[in-house]
């Protein structure tokens, strides 16, 4: 896809839409090409009002891929890309701040707080790290180059310059980055020895929030170490223990290293060991939490990221300034 000719508006990137037809293979290449831009938008957005569709050209500043402004009666470029700004409603602020851990010409490394999304996703478009920092730091080209779940805290690396972005993204694609996490979870039962490696096949059913371990060739690998026991079993502090589950359990700190990068991988693997991470609203039971309920932060922290810089060859290592808190989890 070509780069958008429209800069972000209020930190939010323009939406890309591809027209039917054309010689290249894509999802709509087999469809007939409407005669005009207006006819195309009417078929593309049948639920929208006429005013809303026309608003994509005016308020949305719709452009073709070379940056030309688009008119309602213009012919459609078969298979062409078009860009415009969608209306984005206001969002209630997530009341946590992003910390800056490191910055140079190419990279911005931040400490993402719990409950703040990394990138625009679903209901959170304005309230995410990328949108916030594009506005606050006046960095319109800022892009996250890896993922960090909304309810996970810790290190997130962002690229400032498109010219060098691909080199850093390739590190993550080729698994040349070592990521280390800290987690708080119940004290392990007798007989479960550490360090250990958990391998399994993870599948996320369509429409479900939980990722499942299923039979088959493993596609996810995690290394897990027990660092220390914080509260021995039978003497758990107030508010500690798996979220909203009865019984007194001790709390331990673990070091987790995801060798692969599947969705929810560390959370699923810890839960499969009988050690669900404190504050987890999805494992072992999906509690369908309100995203504005901040009472039980997931005690999972992206604590360290290390790699060899693709431009200089020098090793780089970043460490979080955040900490986990066993007393921050809501009582059962």
C-alpha positions in Angstrom: 0.0 0.0 0.0 1.4 3.4 -0.8 2.1 5.9 1.9 -0.8 8.2 2.7 -0.6 11.7 1.2 -2.6 13.0 4.2 -0.7 13.7 7.4 -2.3 12.5 10.7 -5.1 14.7 12.0 -5.1 15.2 15.8 -2.6 12.3 15.9 -5.0 9.9 14.0 -3.9 8.5 10.7 -6.0 8.8 7.6 -8.1 5.7 6.6 -7.1 3.9 3.4 -9.7 2.4 1.1 -9.0 0.5 -2.1 -11.3 0.7 -5.1 -12.6 -2.4 -6.9 -11.0 -3.7 -10.1 -7.5 -3.1 -11.3 -4.8 -5.6 -12.5 -3.3 -6.4 -9.1 -4.8 -9.1 -7.0 -6.7 -7.9 -3.9 -9.9 -8.6 -2.1 -12.1 -6.5 -4.5 -10.2 -6.9 -7.8 -13.0 -9.1 -9.2 -15.8 -6.5 -8.5 -17.1 -4.1 -11.2 -15.7 -0.6 -11.0 -18.4 2.1 -10.3 -18.5 5.0 -12.8 -17.9 7.7 -10.2 -16.5 8.2 -6.7 -20.0 9.0 -5.5 -21.4 5.8 -6.8 -18.5 3.8 -5.2 -19.0 5.4 -1.8 -22.7 4.7 -1.9 -22.0 1.0 -2.5 -19.1 1.0 0.0 -21.1 2.7 2.9 -24.7 1.9 2.3 -25.7 2.5 5.9 -24.2 6.0 6.0 -26.3 9.1 5.2 -25.8 11.0 2.0 -24.3 13.9 4.0 -21.9 11.6 5.8 -20.7 10.1 2.5 -20.1 13.5 1.0 -18.4 14.5 4.2 -15.6 12.1 3.4 -14.6 14.3 0.5 -15.0 17.6 2.2 -14.4 17.3 6.0 -12.4 14.0 5.3 -10.3 15.7 2.7 -10.4 12.6 0.5 -7.3 12.2 -1.8 -6.1 9.6 -4.3 -2.7 8.0 -3.7 -0.7 10.8 -5.4 -2.4 13.4 -3.3 -5.0 14.8 -5.7 -8.3 16.0 -4.1 -11.2 13.8 -5.1 -14.6 15.1 -6.4 -18.0 13.3 -6.2 -18.3 12.9 -10.0 -14.7 11.9 -10.6 -14.1 8.5 -12.2 -12.8 5.7 -10.0 -9.2 4.6 -10.6 -9.6 0.7 -10.8 -7.8 -0.9 -7.9 -6.6 2.5 -6.7 -6.0 3.6 -3.1 -7.9 6.5 -1.6 -7.3 8.2 1.7 -9.5 10.2 3.9 -10.0 11.2 7.6 -13.0 9.5 9.3 -14.8 11.4 12.0 -13.6 10.2 15.4 -15.7 10.9 18.5 -14.2 12.1 21.8 -13.1 9.5 24.2 -13.0 9.5 28.0 -9.3 9.9 29.1 -7.4 6.9 30.5 -6.0 8.5 33.6 -2.4 7.3 33.4 0.6 8.9 31.8 3.3 7.5 29.4 6.9 7.6 30.7 9.8 8.3 28.3 12.6 5.7 28.9 14.8 6.6 25.9 14.9 8.7 22.8 17.2 9.3 19.9 16.9 10.3 16.2 15.2 7.1 15.2 13.5 5.5 18.3 11.3 6.5 21.2 11.2 3.9 24.0 8.4 4.4 26.5 7.0 2.9 29.6 3.3 2.2 28.7 1.0 2.2 31.7 -1.6 -0.4 32.4 -5.0 0.1 30.6 -3.7 2.4 27.9 -3.7 0.8 24.4 -0.5 0.9 22.4 -2.1 1.7 19.0 -5.6 2.7 17.8 -7.8 -0.3 18.2 -11.5 -0.7 18.5 -13.0 1.8 20.9 -9.7 3.4 21.7 -8.4 5.6 18.9 -7.5 8.8 20.6 -6.7 7.1 24.0 -3.6 5.2 23.0 0.2 5.7 23.2 0.7 6.4 19.5 -2.1 9.0 19.1 -1.3 10.7 22.4 2.5 11.1 21.7 2.0 12.1 18.1 0.1 15.1 19.4 2.1 15.9 22.6 5.5 15.5 21.0 4.5 16.7 17.5 5.8 13.5 15.9 3.3 12.8 13.1 5.3 9.8 11.8 5.4 8.0 15.1 4.6 4.3 14.8 4.8 1.4 17.3 7.0 -1.4 15.9 5.8 -4.2 18.1 2.7 -5.1 20.2 1.9 -4.7 23.9 -1.5 -5.6 25.2 -3.6 -2.7 26.5 -3.7 -4.2 30.1 0.0 -5.0 30.1 2.5 -2.3 31.3 6.1 -1.7 30.4 8.4 -1.1 27.5 7.1 -0.2 24.1 9.4 0.8 21.2 8.2 3.3 18.6 9.8 4.4 15.4 10.1 8.1 14.7 11.4 8.0 11.1 10.0 6.0 8.1 13.4 6.0 6.6 14.8 3.6 9.2 11.6 2.0 10.5 11.8 -1.2 8.4 15.2 -2.1 9.8 13.9 -2.1 13.3 10.6 -3.8 12.4 12.7 -6.6 10.8 14.3 -7.3 14.1 11.0 -8.3 15.6 9.8 -10.2 12.5 13.0 -12.3 12.5 12.9 -12.8 16.3 16.2 -11.1 16.9 14.8 -9.2 19.9 15.0 -10.6 23.5 12.0 -9.5 25.5 11.8 -10.1 29.2 8.7 -9.8 31.4 8.1 -9.8 35.1 4.8 -11.3 36.5 3.2 -11.8 39.8 1.2 -15.1 40.2 0.5 -17.7 42.9 3.3 -19.6 44.5 3.8 -22.8 42.5 2.6 -26.1 43.9 5.0 -28.7 45.1 6.6 -30.7 42.3 6.5 -27.9 39.7 10.2 -27.1 39.1 11.8 -24.1 37.6 13.2 -22.9 35.2 10.9 -24.5 32.7 9.9 -24.2 29.1 6.2 -24.2 28.1 5.4 -25.2 24.5 1.9 -25.6 23.1 -0.3 -24.8 20.2 -2.4 -21.7 20.7 -5.5 -20.8 18.8 -7.9 -17.9 19.2 -11.5 -18.9 18.3 -13.3 -16.4 16.1 -15.4 -14.1 18.2 -13.8 -15.2 21.5 -11.5 -13.3 23.8 -9.7 -16.3 25.3 -6.8 -17.9 23.5 -6.9 -21.7 23.8 -4.3 -24.4 24.1 -5.2 -27.2 21.6 -3.7 -30.4 20.4 -1.2 -30.1 17.5 2.3 -29.0 16.7 3.4 -26.2 19.1 3.4 -22.7 17.8 4.2 -20.9 21.0 7.2 -21.2 23.4 7.8 -19.4 26.7 10.7 -19.7 29.1 9.6 -19.2 32.8 11.8 -18.7 35.9 10.7 -18.4 39.5 12.5 -15.3 40.9 11.2 -15.2 44.5 8.4 -15.8 46.8 6.8 -12.5 48.0 4.1 -13.9 50.3 4.2 -17.6 51.3 1.2 -19.7 50.8 -1.3 -19.4 53.6 -0.1 -15.9 54.5 -1.3 -13.9 51.5 -1.5 -10.1 52.0 -4.8 -8.3 51.7 -5.9 -7.9 48.1 -3.3 -10.4 46.8 -4.0 -13.6 45.0 -5.7 -14.5 41.7 -8.4 -11.9 40.8 -11.8 -12.5 42.4 -11.0 -16.1 43.4 -11.4 -17.4 47.0 -8.8 -19.0 49.2 -5.5 -17.8 50.6 -2.7 -18.2 48.2 0.9 -17.0 48.3 2.4 -14.6 45.7 5.6 -15.2 43.8 7.5 -13.2 41.2 8.3 -14.8 37.9 10.5 -13.9 34.9 9.0 -14.7 31.6 10.6 -14.8 28.2 8.4 -15.3 25.1 10.4 -17.1 22.4 7.5 -16.6 20.1 5.0 -13.8 20.0 1.5 -15.2 20.0 -1.5 -13.2 21.3 -1.8 -13.6 25.1 0.9 -16.2 25.0 2.4 -15.5 28.5 -1.0 -15.2 30.1 -2.2 -18.5 28.6 1.0 -20.4 29.5 1.0 -19.2 33.1 -2.7 -20.1 33.4 -2.1 -23.6 31.9 0.5 -24.2 34.7 -2.2 -23.4 37.3 -0.5 -20.0 37.9 -2.8 -17.3 36.5 -1.2 -13.9 36.6 -2.7 -11.6 39.3 -5.3 -9.2 38.0 -5.9 -11.1 34.8 -9.6 -10.4 33.8 -9.6 -13.1 31.0 -7.8 -16.1 32.4 -8.8 -18.5 33.9 -12.3 -16.9 33.6 -13.3 -14.2 31.2 -14.9 -11.6 33.4 -15.9 -9.3 30.5 -14.4 -6.3 32.3 -15.3 -2.7 31.8 -12.3 -1.1 30.1 -12.7 1.8 32.4 -12.4 -0.3 35.5 -8.9 0.3 36.8 -9.2 -1.5 40.1 -7.2 -4.7 39.3 -4.2 -4.0 37.0 -2.7 -7.1 35.4 0.5 -7.8 37.2 2.5 -8.4 34.0 5.3 -6.0 33.1 7.5 -5.8 29.9 10.6 -5.1 31.9 13.5 -5.4 29.4 14.1 -5.3 25.6 17.5 -6.1 24.1 18.8 -6.3 20.5 21.7 -5.5 18.3 21.1 -2.2 16.5 20.6 -2.9 12.8 22.3 0.4 11.9 25.4 0.3 14.1 25.6 -3.3 15.1 26.0 -2.3 18.7 24.0 -4.0 21.5 21.1 -2.1 23.0 19.3 -2.8 26.1 16.3 -0.9 27.7 15.0 -1.5 31.2 11.6 -0.3 32.6 11.3 2.1 35.4 7.9 0.6 36.4 7.2 -1.9 39.1 4.6 -4.6 39.9 2.4 -4.3 43.0 0.9 -7.4 44.6 -1.4 -5.1 46.7 -3.0 -3.5 43.6 -5.2 -6.4 42.7 -8.8 -6.2 43.9 -9.8 -8.6 46.6 -12.0 -11.7 45.7 
